[in-house]
Amino acid sequence: MTAQTPPMTHSSPTLPEPAQLRREFHLDGIVQGVGFRPFVYGLALSHRLTGYVLNDANGVTIGVQGSAAQLADFARKLKTLAPPLSRIDSFSQREIPQSDDPDFDGAFHIRASEQQSAATVAISPDQGMCEACARDITNPADRHHRYPFTNCTHCGPRYSIIRRLPYDRPHTAMAGFAMCPNCASAYKDPLDRRYHAQPVSCPECGPQLTWRLGSGDSLVERKEALQAAARALQEGALIAVKGMGGYHLMCDARSEQAVARLRQLKRRARKPLAVMMGSLDEAKLHVEGGEAEWQLLCSQPRPITLLRKKPSAELPPRTVPLSEDIAPGIAYLGVMLPYTPLHQLLLEACAIPLVATSANGRGSPILIQCDALVAELGAQIDGILDHDRPILHPCDDSLVQWAGGRRQTLRLARGYAPCTPSLKEAVTQSVLAVGAQQKNQLALAFGRQRIYSPYIGDLHSLPMQQHFEQTLDTFCGLYDLKPSTLVSDPHPGYFSHQWAKDYCAAEGASHLEVQHHHAHLLGVMAEHDIRGPVLGFAFDGTGLGDDGSLWGGELLIADVKGFERVAHLKPFRLIGSEQAIREPVRQLLGLLFESHTPDEISALDLPVICQMLAERINNLHQLWCLGRNAPYTSAMGRLFDAVAALLDLVDEPDYEGEAGLLLEAAALRLAPDAEPWPLHFEITESADGPLLIDWAPLIEELLARRNKVPVANLAAGFICAICELIVTLAERFPAYPVALGGGVFQNRVLMDQLIPRLESAGREVLTSEILPLNDGGIAAGQLWFAIHHLAEPGSTALPAVSES
């Protein structure tokens, strides 16, 4: 019998513990107020790391200890799993020596924030309510049930409540609200989604509603205030509602009488008003759109989204139509969904769509304080739904649309601004770009940080000029900045130009100027982070040209250093200068006097001309002949005005761009089986100058066909002619990507035709999607110019223009 061999046994050797390393990470970008520290805390716990995380004035600093493998996986997940509202612009790491630091005691700690002398961290925009908070306010078991100021680290106010950096509760408008034990527990728990959500509060300890008379006198508070406001709206009242970045004026969007009252108060005869709908399903009753448009409408910034109106005949049965006076004569309606719990609860309580427009008089910024609201508008409104959370910085609603298969931002504000794209290379000194006269925004650069302010507005009035200065003070104060280089438009009549000039004289700062249409194209280049050259079409209302005339129909070969004007619209006179913009018939006469006598014009039987006395036409002709207060313009936007007047679509515009919107609406009425009437521009060669875009053939054809062809066909033909012009000119300069800048390119009918045409021809097409392509983007372009001027001062050379 063979002895059985005993089984073999293996004893595993005791493996040494992996070597422990210490590493410090630094991140900047949008990393404060967005739940970054609790995210880091949870990530460190899951990797069994010891160390700390803290906010400082430049971002987030993390010190961790662990094995090389643990630290490598931790670093990877820092970037790939970051919170949804965060944005990492800079990520650096370094080894740190072993020491007796008490934060490396076997646990992971969240240190108190550090204040430094020079802040560079990006400020997060105010954000719309997240889905989790939306569930909380509908959950009877949650302590935030029906609380109008519910928020967490993934939503709620940021910019509008910050006093200084770093972004911590004592530095915000919430400093005066002591947290109750429940809120304090959530605020201090790194695993709670309300950890260090600076506006965190609940019904026990946070801001509360008050329903007031227009005089400001308090009537009821809390839930009763919301119900009182809802009843007033249902009964046709016009009220003010304090939101996140200012007060709205609100009324029943279905009531012709209420909307008429609001228009009278705002002194806005026809300028479109926005409507807040309670849900996406409700919005779909009144407007139509594609999937990309619904996604924009429902996105967390909750912008006002321009959507095509549904014809009344297509409304479902028993659906009460909206007032025709909300956006009269145009094809689109600005719609937004509730972006705060307060708005959501109010819409649910009154169960009607509400007009929601900024509470301010014409020429004033949005109001943020109750006493100012009462003083300016109180006697004309029926009540105020107020609350006691201070608004430190006003912020309008953002406005977007979908055009040419791309997002377009028409107003950069709540949800999107401050917009803070980083720079690849640091600037050597702080730069301030002061923007344009209309749709003003500011732009700043320091270190590797760029900041585009929220929309400010038109700088024609003293209150708006003060708003400009207050916005600048906000950003300079937050970042402790004193700009050493300023850049402006060269137009001497712009308040922003005059302000920059005075500042530079007083402070010894450098002053740069950038031509208006070059700045439009530079704004597009800035968004795409390119230097050029590009083939840039800059089509807008007017801007001061290098030759002293008013440009606006320009084709430029442009880069960050300069441009060459290679084509432009044939100039015509603006009779009466600014007055011509308010009376488009003067612009039409400026065109017609080029080839017609006053008597011939009177005989044309144009409605807009027939209402004018022959003596007035002769007087305007005299001004045209003398050139007195009748500057030349090459602006495509002004041609839109003239054509709208010729087609009897507009007499006296109520707002900037109305003529273009009315032409667009007319073009969209084109019958499905009809074709746009063929119209064309003529491109004239020049021996030693730019190509000339002659509008005369187009105007003569419109005159010949105006009583024989439907207006829809002619309006569509005009827009098609502009598209064909751009495609033809682009073919002459095939070596460059095509950039589109200026307010004319807000025309959706044009963009929906133009971008597919250019792309099908193999051209790269650059447009602004995040920045406004109207004058709101001018400051970004000015800043882009200054950044490269400082990097390479004195260089203005462009590559040779390539034309086939």
GUKOLRO-569566 format. One record per residue (C-alpha): residue in three letters; x, y, z. Coordinates in steps of 0.2 Angstrom, whole numbers, plus 2048, in hexadecimal, padded with zeros to 3 digits. Example, Ala and Ser with C-alpha at 12.3 -4.5 7.8 and 13.67 -1.06 7.14 Angstrom:
ALA83E7EA827;SER8447FB824;
//
This chain:
MET800800800;THR8078107FB;ALA80881E807;GLN7FD82D803;THR80783D7FF;PRO80184B80A;PRO7F985A801;MET8048687FD;THR801878806;HIS80688A800;SER80889880D;SER8068A9805;PRO8148B580A;THR80E8C4813;LEU80F8D2806;PRO8158E380B;GLU8098F180C;PRO80A8FC7FC;ALA81590B7FE;GLN80B91A804;LEU80C92A7F9;ARG80693B7FC;ARG8009467EE;GLU7F89577ED;PHE7EB95B7DF;HIS7E696D7DA;LEU7D79707CF;ASP7CF9807C9;GLY7C09847BE;ILE7AE9837C4;VAL7B39787D4;GLN7AA9827E2;GLY7989827E6;VAL7959737DB;GLY7979657E7;PHE7AA9627E4;ARG7B09607F5;PRO7A39527FA;PHE7A794A7EA;VAL7B99497EE;TYR7B5944800;GLY7AB9357FA;LEU7B89307ED;ALA7C69307FA;LEU7BC925805;SER7B89197F8;HIS7CB9187F4;ARG7CF917807;LEU7DA926805;THR7DF932814;GLY7E1945812;TYR7D795480F;VAL7CE95F802;LEU7CB972803;ASN7C59817FA;ASP7D09907F7;ALA7CF99F7ED;ASN7D79967DE;GLY7CD9867DD;VAL7CD9767E7;THR7DD96E7EF;ILE7DE95C7F4;GLY7EB9537FE;VAL7EA9407FE;GLN7F4931804;GLY7F39207FD;SER7FC9137F2;ALA8019187E0;ALA7F390E7D9;GLN7E69167E4;LEU7EC9277E0;ALA7EC9247CD;ASP7DA91E7CE;PHE7D592C7D9;ALA7DD9397CD;ARG7D49317BE;LYS7C39317C6;LEU7C59437CC;LYS7C49487BA;THR7B893B7B3;LEU7AB93B7C1;ALA7AB94D7C6;PRO79A9557CB;PRO78E95A7BD;LEU78F96D7C0;SER7A296D7C2;ARG7AF9717B4;ILE7C296D7B6;ASP7CD97A7AD;SER7DD9757B5;PHE7E39657BD;SER7F49647C5;GLN7FC9587D2;ARG80C9577DB;GLU81594B7E8;ILE8159527FA;PRO82194C807;GLN81B941816;SER81994C825;ASP80F94D836;ASP80195682D;PRO7F2952839;ASP7E695082A;PHE7EF940825;ASP7E9937834;GLY7E092882C;ALA7D1932828;PHE7CC93E81A;HIS7C895081F;ILE7BF95F817;ARG7C996E81C;ALA7C297F81E;SER7C498B80F;GLU7D399680E;GLN7D29A8808;GLN7E09AE7FD;SER7E49BF7F7;ALA7E19BB7E4;ALA7D29B07DF;THR7D29A77CF;VAL7C499A7D2;ALA7B699B7C5;ILE7A49A07CC;SER7969947C7;PRO78799C7BF;ASP77699A7C8;GLN76F9897C4;GLY75D9837C1;MET7559777CD;CYS75C9657CC;GLU7519557CB;ALA7559507DD;CYS74F9617E4;ALA7409607D9;ARG73C94F7E1;ASP73F9567F2;ILE7329647F1;THR7249587EB;ASN72894B7F9;PRO71D94D808;ALA729944812;ASP73894F80E;ARG73B95E819;HIS73D969809;HIS72B964804;ARG7249737FA;TYR73297E800;PRO73698C7F3;PHE74898E7F7;THR74E97B7F6;ASN75F9797EE;CYS76E96E7F0;THR78096E7E9;HIS77A9697D8;CYS76E9787D6;GLY7689897DC;PRO77099B7DD;ARG78299E7DC;TYR7889AE7D3;SER7789B87D9;ILE77C9B57EB;ILE78F9B67EC;ARG7989C47F5;ARG7AA9BE7F4;LEU7B59AF7F1;PRO7B79A17F6;TYR7A599C7F4;ASP7A0998806;ARG79099C80F;PRO7979AB81A;HIS79C9B2809;THR78A9B1802;ALA7799B9803;MET7749AB80E;ALA7809B081C;GLY7729B7826;PHE7689A7827;ALA76E99B835;MET76B989831;CYS76097E83B;PRO76796E842;ASN760964833;CYS768970826;ALA778971830;SER77995E830;ALA77795D81E;TYR78396B81B;LYS791963825;ASP78E95181E;PRO79A94E80F;LEU78F94080A;ASP77F94A809;ARG77C9537F8;ARG779963802;TYR78A963809;HIS790975808;ALA78297A7FD;GLN78498C802;PRO771991800;VAL76B981809;SER75C985813;CYS74B97E818;PRO73A98581E;GLU741985830;CYS75099082C;GLY75099781B;PRO7499A5811;GLN7369A7810;LEU7299AE804;THR71F9BE807;TRP7109C47FD;ARG70F9D77FC;LEU7059E47F5;GLY70C9EF7E7;SER7109FC7F5;GLY71B9EF7FD;ASP7109EC80C;SER7119DA812;LEU7009D0812;VAL7049BD815;GLU7149B2815;ARG71A9A1811;LYS70E995809;GLU7009A180A;ALA70B9AE800;LEU70D9A17F2;GLN6FA99D7F1;ALA6F69B07F2;ALA7019B37E3;ALA6FA9A47D9;ARG6E89AA7DC;ALA6ED9BC7D6;LEU6F49B57C6;GLN6E59AA7C3;GLU6DA9BA7C5;GLY6E49C37B8;ALA6EF9CD7C3;LEU7009D47BE;ILE70D9D07CC;ALA7209D07CF;VAL7299C07D5;LYS73A9C07DC;GLY7449B37D4;MET7569AE7D5;GLY75E9BC7CC;GLY7519CA7CD;TYR73E9CD7CC;HIS7339C77BE;LEU7239CF7B9;MET7169C17B7;CYS7049C07B1;ASP6F99B37A8;ALA7009B0797;ARG6EF9AC790;SER6E79BD796;GLU6E79CB789;GLN6E39D8796;ALA6F19D27A2;VAL6FE9D2794;ALA6F89E378E;ARG6FB9EA79F;LEU70C9E37A0;ARG7119EA790;GLN70B9FB795;LEU7159FA7A5;LYS7259F579C;ARG722A0178E;ARG7259F2782;ALA7189F3774;ARG71D9E376A;LYS72E9DD771;PRO72B9CA774;LEU7289C4786;ALA72D9B478D;VAL7219A7794;MET72499B7A2;MET71C98A7A0;GLY71997E7AF;SER72096F7A5;LEU727969794;ASP716961790;GLU70D972793;ALA71A97A788;LYS71796D77A;LEU70597377A;HIS70A984773;VAL71B98376A;GLU72397675F;GLY73597175E;GLY74296375B;GLU74A958768;ALA759964769;GLU74E97276D;TRP74496977B;GLN755964782;LEU75A976783;LEU74A97B78B;CYS74B96D798;SER75E96F79C;GLN7639747AD;PRO7679867A9;ARG7559887A4;PRO757995797;ILE74A99E78E;THR74999477E;LEU74299B76E;LEU73698F766;ARG72A98F757;LYS71899475C;LYS70B987758;PRO6FD98D74D;SER6ED990757;ALA6E498374C;GLU6F0976753;LEU6ED979765;PRO6E596A76E;PRO6D296B772;ARG6CF976782;THR6E097D782;VAL6DF990785;PRO6EA999779;LEU6F89A577F;SER6F59B777C;GLU6FA9BC76A;ASP7029CC772;ILE7109C277A;ALA71A9C176A;PRO7109CA75D;GLY7149C874B;ILE7239BC74D;ALA7259A974B;TYR72D9A575C;LEU7289A576E;GLY7359A677C;VAL731998788;MET739993799;LEU7369867A6;PRO7369897B9;TYR74898A7BF;THR74598C7D1;PRO73A9837DD;LEU7319937E0;HIS72C9947CD;GLN7289827CD;LEU71C9847DC;LEU7149947D5;LEU71198C7C4;GLU70997D7CC;ALA6FE9887D8;CYS6F79937CA;ALA6F79857BC;ILE6F99927AE;PRO7079977A3;LEU70F9A87A8;VAL7179B67A0;ALA7289B87A8;THR7329C87A4;SER73E9D27AD;ALA7379DE7BA;ASN73F9EF7B5;GLY73A9FE7AB;ARG741A0279A;GLY754A0679B;SER7569FF7AC;PRO75E9EF7B2;ILE7549E17BA;LEU74E9E57CC;ILE7559DC7DA;GLN74E9E57EA;CYS73C9E77EF;ASP73E9F97F4;ALA7449FD7E2;LEU7379F37DB;VAL7299FC7E5;ALA730A0D7E0;GLU731A097CE;LEU7239FE7CA;GLY7199FB7DA;ALA70AA077D5;GLN7079FD7C5;ILE7079EB7CC;ASP6FB9E27D6;GLY7079D97E2;ILE7189D27E5;LEU71D9C07E9;ASP72D9C57F3;HIS73A9BB7FE;ASP7489C0809;ARG7579B7801;PRO7619C67FB;ILE7669C77E9;LEU7779CF7E8;HIS77A9CF7D5;PRO76C9D07C8;CYS76B9C37BA;ASP75F9C37AC;ASP7589B37A4;SER7639AB796;LEU75C9AA785;VAL76099D778;GLN75A995768;TRP75E98775C;ALA76498D74B;GLY76D98473D;GLY76E974747;ARG77797D755;ARG773986766;GLN774999765;THR7759A3775;LEU76C9B4772;ARG76E9BA785;LEU77B9B2790;ALA7759B37A2;ARG76D9A87AF;GLY7739967AE;TYR78199A7A2;ALA78A9AA7A9;PRO7969AE7B1;CYS79E9A47A3;THR7B099F7A7;PRO7BA996799;SER7CC99479E;LEU7DB999794;LYS7E998D78E;GLU7F699A792;ALA7F59A77A0;VAL7F49B979C;THR8029C57A2;GLN7F69D27A9;SER7E49D47AD;VAL7D99D979E;LEU7C79E179D;ALA7BD9E178E;VAL7AE9ED790;GLY7A39E7781;ALA7979F1776;GLN7899FE779;GLN77B9F2777;LYS7799E077F;ASN7889E5789;GLN7929D7792;LEU7A39D879A;ALA7B29CD798;LEU7C19CB7A3;ALA7D29C17A2;PHE7DF9BE7B0;GLY7EB9B07B2;ARG7E39A17A8;GLN7D19A77AC;ARG7C49AF7A0;ILE7B49B67A7;TYR7A59BB79D;SER7999C47A7;PRO7869C27A7;TYR77C9CD79A;ILE77C9DF7A0;GLY7719E7792;ASP7719F7788;LEU77BA0578F;HIS770A14789;SER76AA1979A;LEU772A1E7AB;PRO76BA0F7B4;MET772A037A8;GLN783A0C7A8;GLN783A0A7BB;HIS77E9F87B9;PHE78D9F67AE;GLU7999FD7BB;GLN7919F37C9;THR7939E37BF;LEU7A69E77BC;ASP7A89EB7CF;THR7A19DA7D3;PHE7AE9D17C9;CYS7BC9DC7CD;GLY7B79DA7DF;LEU7B69C87DF;TYR7C79C57D7;ASP7CF9D47DE;LEU7D39DB7CD;LYS7D99EB7C6;PRO7DA9E97B3;SER7EA9F07AB;THR7E49EE799;LEU7D39F3793;VAL7CB9F0782;SER7BC9F877A;ASP7B39FC76A;PRO7BAA0B761;HIS7A9A13760;PRO7ABA2476A;GLY798A2476D;TYR798A14777;PHE797A1678A;SER7A2A0778B;HIS7B0A0F780;GLN7AFA1F78A;TRP7AFA1679B;ALA7BFA0C795;LYS7C7A1C78F;ASP7C4A257A0;TYR7CAA167AA;CYS7DAA157A1;ALA7DEA277A2;ALA7DAA277B5;GLU7E3A167B9;GLY7F1A167AC;ALA7EBA077A4;SER7EDA02792;HIS7DFA04786;LEU7DC9F9776;GLU7CE9FB769;VAL7C79EE75E;GLN7BC9F174F;HIS7AA9EB752;HIS7A89DE745;HIS7BA9D8748;ALA7B49D575A;HIS7A59CB754;LEU7B09BF74B;LEU7BD9BF759;GLY7AF9BA765;VAL7AB9AA75A;MET7BE9A6759;ALA7BF9A876C;GLU7B199C76F;HIS7BA98F763;ASP7CB99476B;ILE7D399875A;ARG7DE9A6754;GLY7D89A6742;PRO7D99AA734;VAL7C69A8730;LEU7BB9AE722;GLY7AF9B872D;PHE79E9BE728;ALA7999CC735;PHE7879D1731;ASP77E9DC73E;GLY7769ED741;THR7849F9741;GLY7959FB748;LEU7A3A08745;GLY7AEA04737;ASP7C0A08734;ASP7BBA15727;GLY7AFA1E732;SER7A0A1772A;LEU794A0B732;TRP7989F972E;GLY78D9EA730;GLY78D9DF720;GLU7A09DA720;LEU7AA9CC71A;LEU7BB9CC723;ILE7CA9C1722;ALA7CE9C2735;ASP7DA9BB742;VAL7DE9C0754;LYS7E99CE74E;GLY7DF9D7740;PHE7D49D5731;GLU7D29D971F;ARG7C29DF718;VAL7BF9D5708;ALA7AD9D9704;HIS79E9E370B;LEU78D9E8708;LYS78B9F76FC;PRO789A06708;PHE779A11709;ARG775A20713;LEU76CA1F724;ILE762A2F723;GLY761A36734;SER76EA2A73B;GLU766A2374B;GLN755A29746;ALA756A1E736;ILE757A0E741;ARG747A1374A;GLU73FA17739;PRO743A0A72C;VAL73BA1471F;ARG74AA1F720;GLN755A1071C;LEU74BA0B70E;LEU74CA1D707;GLY75FA1C709;LEU75FA0E6FD;LEU752A156F1;PHE75AA266EF;GLU769A1D6E7;SER75FA1A6D7;HIS74EA236D9;THR748A356DA;PRO73CA3A6E8;ASP72EA3B6DB;GLU732A296D5;ILE732A236E6;SER721A2B6EA;ALA71AA226DB;LEU720A116E1;ASP710A0E6EB;LEU719A076FA;PRO70DA08709;VAL71CA0E714;ILE71FA1C707;CYS70DA20704;GLN70AA26716;MET718A33714;LEU715A4570D;ALA71FA496FD;GLU727A58707;ARG72EA4C714;ILE735A40706;ASN73DA506FE;ASN745A5570F;LEU74CA44712;HIS753A44700;GLN75BA55704;LEU764A4E713;TRP769A3F709;CYS771A4A6FB;LEU77AA54708;GLY77FA45713;ARG77AA4F722;ASN778A44731;ALA776A36724;PRO786A2A726;TYR789A1C71A;THR786A0A720;SER78A9F9719;ALA7809F0726;MET7769E1722;GLY76B9E3731;ARG7669F472A;LEU7629EC719;PHE7569E0723;ASP74D9F072A;ALA74B9F8718;VAL7459E8711;ALA7389E571F;ALA7329F771C;LEU7319F4709;LEU7269E570C;ASP71B9EF718;LEU7209E4727;VAL7269F1733;ASP723A04735;GLU72BA09746;PRO7349FB74E;ASP7319F8760;TYR7419EF764;GLU7529EB75C;GLY7519DD74F;GLU73E9DE74D;ALA73F9E073A;GLY74A9D1739;LEU73E9C6743;LEU72F9CC739;LEU7389C8729;GLU73C9B7730;ALA72A9B4735;ALA7249B9723;ALA7309AD71C;LEU72A99F727;ARG7189A2720;LEU71E99C70F;ALA71298F708;PRO71897D709;ASP71797C6F6;ALA71E98D6F2;GLU7309936EF;PRO7399A26F5;TRP7399B06E8;PRO74A9B06DF;LEU7549BF6E5;HIS7669C36E4;PHE7749CE6E8;GLU7819D36DC;ILE7949D26E0;THR79E9DF6D8;GLU7B19DD6D6;SER7BC9EB6DB;ALA7CE9EF6D4;ASP7D69F36E4;GLY7C99F26F2;PRO7BC9E66FA;LEU7AF9DD6F0;LEU79F9E76F0;ILE78E9DE6F4;ASP7819E86EA;TRP76F9E76F1;ALA7689F16E2;PRO7629E26D8;LEU75A9DB6E7;ILE7519EB6EB;GLU74B9EE6D9;GLU7449DC6D8;LEU73A9DE6E9;LEU7339EF6E2;ALA72E9E66D2;ARG7269D76DB;ARG71F9DE6EB;ASN70C9DF6E5;LYS70E9CF6DA;VAL7169C26E6;PRO7119BD6F7;VAL71B9C6705;ALA7209B570C;ASN7289B06FB;LEU7329C16FB;ALA7379C070D;ALA73D9AE70B;GLY7469B36FB;PHE74F9C1704;ILE7569B5711;CYS75A9A9704;ALA7649B66FA;ILE76F9BA70A;CYS7729A770B;GLU7779A66F9;LEU7829B56FB;ILE78C9AE709;VAL78E99D701;THR7949A66F1;LEU7A09B16FA;ALA7A79A2704;GLU7AB9996F4;ARG7B69A76EF;PHE7C19A56FF;PRO7C2992701;ALA7D299270C;TYR7CA99771C;PRO7BD991728;VAL7AD99B728;ALA7A89A5737;LEU7979AD73A;GLY7959BC746;GLY7889C9749;GLY7769CB74D;VAL7709C773B;PHE7759B573E;GLN7689B374C;ASN75C9B173D;ARG75799E73E;VAL75099D72C;LEU7619A4726;MET76B998731;ASP76198972D;GLN76598B71B;LEU77699271C;ILE780986727;PRO77A97671E;ARG77F97F70D;LEU790983714;GLU79497371C;SER78E96970D;ALA79B972703;GLY7A896C70F;ARG7AB97C718;GLU7AE97D72B;VAL7A1989733;LEU7A5992743;THR79799A74D;SER79499F75F;GLU78A993769;ILE78E99777B;LEU7929AA778;PRO7859B5771;LEU7889B875E;ASN7809CA760;ASP7899D8769;GLY7899CE779;GLY7989C5772;ILE7A29D576E;ALA7AB9D577F;ALA7B19C377C;GLY7B89C876B;GLN7C09D7773;LEU7C89CD780;TRP7CF9C0774;PHE7D79CE76A;ALA7DF9D577A;ILE7E59C4780;HIS7EF9C2770;HIS7F59D476F;LEU7FD9D2780;ALA8059C177A;GLU80C9C976A;PRO80B9DC76B;GLY80C9E575B;SER8099D774F;THR7FB9DA743;ALA8009D0733;LEU7F39C572B;PRO7F79B771F;ALA7F49BB70D;VAL7E29BB708;SER7DE9AC6FD;GLU7D09AE6F0;SER7CC9A26E2;
//
